[in-house]
Amino acid sequence: MTKQTPAIELDGRTGEGGGQLVRIACALAAVATLPIRITHVRGNREGSRGGGLKSQHVTAIEYLAAATAAEVDGLSVGSHTLEFTPRLRPSQLQNRTIKISADSPAASTLLIFQAIFPFLLFAGNDKGEPITLKISGGTNVSFSLSFEYLDQVLLPVLQDAFGITVQRRLISRGWSLGKQQRGTVEFKFRPLKPGETIKLKESSVYAGGKLLPTVDNIEEIDVSMIVPAGMHDTLRSDLEVALGDLFYGVEVNYKIVEDSGADSRIYVLLVAKAGMVRWGRDMLRSAPKAKSKGGNRPTVQLCAGLAQEIARELYDEVSAGGIVDEFLQDQLVIFQALAEGKTSFPRGEDKSSLERAMEDLGIDGKRLRKEKTDRPIGEGSTHTTTARWVTAQLLPRVGWYNKGYVCEGVGMHMAKAE
């Protein structure tokens, strides 16, 4: 009789204590075929947002459970304890045309994608067959990344840094604000073949030895605005003024200008670019109800306020230093942990420390101080420090060094067929 591996225990109140901990833990458990048990799920979300599993977590884990023939307990909306024991490796995946539909139209399709993509990335076979994935739910949802951020920031950086190429298409848009509306996104990609690892591209700007860009190095800013049609001209003008005041002389490009169809749906994304480095900042809002007979139509004051707020947030993000924004840094953690070799995506400390972190990628063990893994690791947002902690619990061979700025990944790969 085969001895069963004891489940790795995780306290869902650790660090940021939200859904990200659940997504990363289940993703790594599926990739590495490890049993996990999470208690106090989303334990730091007991307020208005509520604790326990949400619809998007259940939907993602249901897929991973089916794909890995897992034993699962506690998989229901609101559950505060989850046990997940996968049995099949990613390389044993059979179905390569996948359709997933969340129970709630407000469940984020992009968070579902984040939870299952690492598993699918390692599901390659010797034939190099692609995977097509279609997910329906929300595409612009509160407290989650949007399709636009995934499309313009996360996936381009994964391609430039690691050579991970994902074709993506927004079929229809889904909103959590206003009247709920279900959307659909589609992805197509070729997973890693058996024996192949995630590896930093030597030609990438993220491979170290480069000067860290500053506000003065910003070449262009891309704008995506999905807002009521009546806001288009005013918001465009206000954004140009606000960005011009902070990023003098920078070219502003409008990638998406779309009618959201309702005053309750206002979404804006700004992406600043310096070479291949990019920083994103976005906002999802509803227009306040007008007190006069004008109905709910957004006002001139609203446009000016939104433009100034998001432009300042982008400026502060770029000024913080480093080569990633706050949200991108935590989303890259799982790929760093799974990758082969050292990686660094620094952000937000003094410039000399950030440059040294990049230089350390090419140094064999020198100046590297390993961080303890019994608590959230290193510098950065609570999402980033918690994400590092989760990877260290499930992948003991991963090393986080120098306040978490440098990661020595485990070089995860699937065995080649004999």
C-alpha positions in Angstrom: 0.0 0.0 0.0 1.4 3.4 -1.0 1.9 5.8 2.0 -0.2 8.9 1.6 1.6 12.2 1.7 0.3 14.4 4.6 -1.5 17.5 3.4 0.4 20.8 3.6 -1.5 23.0 6.1 -2.1 26.7 5.2 -3.8 29.2 7.4 -5.9 31.4 5.1 -5.5 34.4 7.5 -1.8 34.7 6.8 -0.6 38.0 5.4 -3.1 39.4 2.9 -5.4 36.6 3.8 -7.7 36.8 0.8 -8.4 34.8 -2.4 -4.9 35.1 -3.9 -3.6 32.7 -1.2 -6.2 30.2 -2.3 -5.6 30.6 -6.0 -1.8 30.2 -5.7 -2.0 27.3 -3.3 -4.4 25.3 -5.5 -2.5 26.2 -8.7 0.8 24.9 -7.2 -0.8 21.9 -5.6 -2.2 20.9 -9.1 1.2 21.5 -10.8 3.2 19.6 -8.2 0.5 17.0 -7.4 0.6 17.9 -3.7 -2.3 17.6 -1.1 -3.2 20.8 0.7 -5.6 21.8 3.4 -6.5 25.5 3.8 -8.3 26.6 7.0 -9.9 30.0 7.7 -10.3 30.5 3.9 -10.2 34.3 3.1 -10.1 34.8 6.8 -9.2 38.5 6.5 -12.3 39.1 4.4 -14.9 38.7 7.1 -16.2 42.3 6.7 -18.5 43.6 3.9 -16.7 41.4 1.3 -17.3 38.2 3.4 -15.0 35.3 4.2 -14.9 31.8 2.7 -14.7 30.6 -0.9 -16.3 32.8 -3.6 -17.9 31.6 -6.9 -14.7 32.3 -8.9 -12.6 30.1 -6.4 -15.1 27.3 -6.6 -15.2 27.4 -10.4 -11.4 27.3 -10.8 -10.9 24.5 -8.2 -13.7 22.5 -9.7 -11.8 22.5 -13.0 -8.5 21.6 -11.4 -10.2 18.9 -9.4 -11.7 17.3 -12.5 -8.4 17.6 -14.5 -6.3 16.1 -11.7 -8.9 13.5 -10.5 -8.6 15.1 -7.1 -10.3 14.3 -3.9 -11.9 17.5 -2.6 -13.7 18.5 0.6 -15.2 21.9 1.4 -15.6 23.0 -2.2 -18.7 25.2 -2.0 -19.3 29.0 -1.9 -18.8 30.3 1.6 -16.7 27.3 2.8 -14.0 28.2 5.3 -12.0 25.0 5.0 -10.7 23.4 1.8 -9.0 20.1 1.3 -7.6 19.4 -2.2 -5.7 16.2 -3.1 -4.8 16.0 -6.8 -4.0 12.6 -8.3 -3.0 13.2 -11.9 -0.1 15.3 -13.2 -0.5 18.1 -15.7 1.2 16.0 -18.4 -1.7 13.5 -18.0 -4.3 16.1 -19.2 -6.5 14.7 -21.9 -9.0 17.4 -23.0 -7.3 20.3 -24.7 -10.4 22.2 -25.6 -11.7 23.6 -22.4 -14.8 25.5 -21.6 -15.5 26.9 -18.1 -18.6 28.8 -17.0 -18.7 30.5 -13.6 -22.0 30.2 -11.7 -22.1 33.9 -11.2 -21.7 36.5 -14.0 -19.8 38.6 -11.5 -17.1 36.0 -11.0 -13.9 37.1 -12.6 -12.8 35.2 -15.6 -9.3 36.6 -15.3 -8.9 35.3 -11.7 -10.1 31.9 -12.8 -7.5 32.0 -15.6 -4.8 32.9 -13.1 -5.7 30.0 -10.9 -5.7 27.3 -13.6 -3.1 28.7 -16.1 0.0 27.4 -14.2 -1.4 23.9 -14.3 -2.2 24.1 -18.0 1.2 25.7 -18.8 2.8 22.4 -17.7 0.3 20.2 -19.5 2.3 19.8 -22.7 2.7 16.6 -24.6 5.4 15.3 -27.0 3.2 16.3 -29.9 3.2 20.0 -28.9 -0.6 20.2 -29.1 -2.1 23.6 -28.1 -4.7 24.2 -25.5 -7.8 26.3 -26.2 -9.5 27.7 -23.1 -12.8 29.6 -23.0 -14.1 31.1 -19.8 -17.4 33.0 -19.2 -18.1 35.3 -16.3 -16.9 38.8 -15.5 -14.2 40.7 -17.5 -14.4 44.0 -15.5 -14.9 43.0 -11.9 -14.2 44.8 -8.6 -11.1 43.7 -6.7 -9.7 41.8 -9.7 -7.6 42.4 -12.8 -9.4 43.3 -16.0 -9.1 41.7 -19.4 -7.4 44.9 -20.5 -4.7 44.7 -17.7 -4.1 41.0 -18.5 -3.8 41.8 -22.2 -1.7 44.9 -22.0 0.5 44.3 -19.0 0.7 40.8 -17.5 0.8 38.7 -20.7 3.2 40.9 -22.6 5.6 40.8 -19.6 5.3 37.0 -19.4 6.2 36.8 -23.1 9.1 39.2 -22.9 10.5 37.8 -19.7 9.9 34.1 -20.1 8.8 33.6 -23.7 5.4 32.5 -22.5 3.1 33.3 -25.5 -0.7 33.4 -25.0 -3.2 34.4 -27.7 -6.2 36.0 -26.1 -9.5 37.4 -27.3 -12.3 39.3 -25.6 -15.5 37.8 -27.1 -17.9 39.8 -24.9 -17.6 42.0 -21.9 -18.9 41.1 -18.5 -19.5 43.6 -15.6 -19.9 43.3 -11.9 -21.1 46.9 -11.6 -24.7 47.9 -12.5 -26.8 45.2 -14.0 -24.7 42.1 -14.0 -23.6 41.1 -17.5 -21.8 37.9 -18.4 -18.8 38.1 -20.7 -16.5 35.6 -22.3 -12.7 35.4 -22.9 -10.8 32.9 -25.0 -7.1 31.9 -24.8 -4.9 29.7 -27.0 -1.3 28.6 -26.2 1.2 25.8 -26.4 2.1 24.4 -23.0 5.7 23.5 -22.1 6.8 20.2 -23.4 7.8 17.4 -21.0 11.3 18.2 -19.7 10.9 21.9 -20.5 11.1 24.6 -17.8 10.1 28.2 -17.5 13.3 30.1 -18.0 14.2 33.8 -18.1 15.1 34.9 -21.6 18.7 36.1 -21.7 17.8 38.8 -24.2 15.0 40.1 -22.0 15.2 43.5 -20.3 14.3 41.6 -17.1 17.5 39.6 -17.2 19.6 42.1 -15.2 22.4 44.5 -15.9 20.1 47.2 -17.2 19.6 50.7 -15.7 16.2 51.0 -14.0 13.9 53.4 -15.9 12.5 56.5 -14.3 9.6 58.9 -15.1 12.0 60.7 -17.6 12.3 57.5 -19.6 8.6 57.0 -20.3 8.1 57.0 -24.0 4.4 56.7 -24.3 1.2 56.1 -22.3 -1.6 53.9 -23.6 -5.1 54.7 -22.5 -8.1 52.4 -22.5 -11.4 53.9 -21.5 -14.7 52.0 -21.4 -17.1 54.6 -20.1 -20.5 56.1 -21.0 -20.4 57.7 -24.4 -21.2 61.1 -23.0 -18.0 61.1 -21.0 -15.6 60.3 -24.0 -14.7 63.8 -25.2 -14.5 65.4 -21.7 -12.5 62.5 -20.1 -10.1 62.3 -23.1 -9.4 66.0 -22.8 -9.0 65.9 -19.0 -6.6 62.8 -19.2 -4.4 64.6 -21.7 -4.1 67.6 -19.4 -3.5 65.5 -16.3 -0.9 63.3 -18.0 0.8 66.2 -19.6 1.3 67.9 -16.3 3.0 64.8 -14.8 4.7 63.2 -17.9 5.8 66.2 -19.9 6.0 65.7 -23.6 5.0 62.0 -23.5 2.9 60.6 -26.4 -0.6 59.5 -25.3 -2.2 56.7 -27.4 -5.9 55.7 -27.1 -6.0 51.9 -27.5 -9.6 51.4 -26.5 -12.4 54.0 -26.5 -15.7 52.2 -25.9 -19.2 52.9 -24.7 -19.8 51.1 -21.5 -23.5 51.4 -21.9 -24.3 52.6 -18.4 -23.3 55.3 -16.0 -22.7 52.6 -13.4 -19.8 51.3 -15.5 -16.7 53.4 -15.7 -13.3 51.7 -16.4 -10.0 53.3 -17.3 -6.6 51.8 -17.7 -3.3 53.7 -18.2 -0.1 51.8 -19.2 3.2 53.7 -19.1 6.0 52.3 -21.3 9.8 52.6 -21.2 11.1 50.2 -23.8 9.6 46.8 -22.9 9.0 47.8 -19.3 5.5 48.8 -18.5 3.5 49.9 -15.5 -0.3 49.8 -15.4 -2.9 51.6 -13.2 -6.6 51.3 -13.6 -9.9 52.1 -11.9 -13.4 50.7 -12.0 -16.1 53.0 -10.7 -19.8 54.0 -10.9 -20.9 57.5 -11.5 -22.6 59.1 -8.5 -26.3 59.7 -8.9 -27.1 63.2 -10.0 -29.3 65.2 -7.6 -30.9 67.3 -10.3 -33.3 66.3 -13.1 -30.3 65.5 -15.3 -30.5 61.9 -14.2 -27.3 59.9 -13.6 -25.3 61.5 -16.4 -21.6 61.8 -15.4 -20.6 65.5 -14.8 -17.6 67.5 -16.0 -16.4 67.5 -12.4 -16.4 63.7 -12.3 -14.2 63.5 -15.4 -11.7 66.0 -14.1 -11.5 64.2 -10.8 -11.1 60.7 -12.3 -8.4 61.9 -14.8 -6.4 63.6 -12.1 -6.7 60.7 -9.7 -5.6 57.9 -12.1 -2.8 60.1 -13.7 -1.4 60.8 -10.2 -1.6 57.1 -9.3 0.3 56.1 -12.4 2.9 58.8 -11.8 3.4 57.6 -8.2 3.7 54.0 -9.5 6.5 54.8 -12.0 8.2 57.1 -9.4 8.3 54.2 -6.9 11.1 52.7 -8.9 11.7 49.2 -10.3 10.5 47.4 -13.4 7.0 46.3 -12.4 3.9 47.9 -10.9 2.5 46.9 -7.5 -0.1 44.5 -9.0 2.2 42.9 -11.6 4.9 42.1 -9.0 2.6 39.8 -7.0 1.2 38.2 -10.2 4.7 37.2 -11.3 5.6 35.5 -8.0 4.2 32.0 -8.9 6.1 32.0 -12.2 9.3 33.0 -10.4 8.9 30.1 -8.0 8.3 27.6 -10.8 11.0 28.9 -13.1 14.6 27.6 -13.5 17.3 29.9 -12.1 17.3 33.3 -10.5 14.7 36.0 -11.3 14.1 39.5 -10.0 11.1 41.8 -10.6 12.0 44.6 -8.1 9.9 47.6 -7.1 9.7 50.4 -4.8 12.8 50.7 -2.5 15.8 52.9 -3.0 17.3 52.8 -6.4 20.7 51.3 -5.4 19.0 48.4 -3.7 16.9 47.7 -6.8 19.8 47.9 -9.2 21.8 45.5 -6.9 18.9 43.1 -7.0 19.1 43.0 -10.8 22.8 42.6 -10.7 22.5 39.7 -8.3 20.9 37.6 -11.1 24.3 37.1 -12.6 26.2 36.5 -9.3 26.5 32.9 -8.0 25.5 33.0 -4.4 27.3 36.3 -3.5 25.4 39.0 -1.7 22.4 36.7 -1.4 20.8 36.4 2.0 18.1 33.8 2.3 14.8 34.9 3.9 12.9 33.0 6.5 9.7 31.3 5.2 7.6 31.1 8.4 5.8 34.3 7.6 5.1 36.6 4.6 8.4 37.2 2.8 10.4 40.3 2.1 9.4 43.7 0.8 6.4 44.7 -1.3 2.6 44.8 -0.9 0.9 42.3 1.3 -0.3 40.5 -1.8 3.4 40.1 -2.9 4.8 39.0 0.5 1.9 36.5 1.0 2.4 35.1 -2.5 6.0 34.4 -1.8 5.1 32.7 1.5 2.6 30.4 -0.2 5.2 29.3 -2.8 7.7 28.6 0.0 5.2 26.4 1.8 4.4 24.2 -1.2 7.8 24.3 -2.9 10.5 24.0 -0.1 13.3 24.1 -2.6 12.3 27.7 -3.7 14.7 30.3 -2.3 13.7 33.9 -1.7 16.7 36.2 -1.1 17.5 39.9 -0.2 14.1 41.0 1.1 12.4 38.8 -1.6 13.8 40.7 -4.5 15.7 37.7 -5.8 14.1 34.3 -6.3 15.8 31.0 -7.0 13.1 28.9 -8.6 12.7 25.2 -8.5 12.9 24.5 -12.2 9.6 22.7 -12.3 9.1 20.4 -15.3 7.1 17.3 -16.2 9.0 14.0 -16.7 9.6 12.9 -20.3 7.9 9.8 -21.5 10.2 6.8 -21.4 
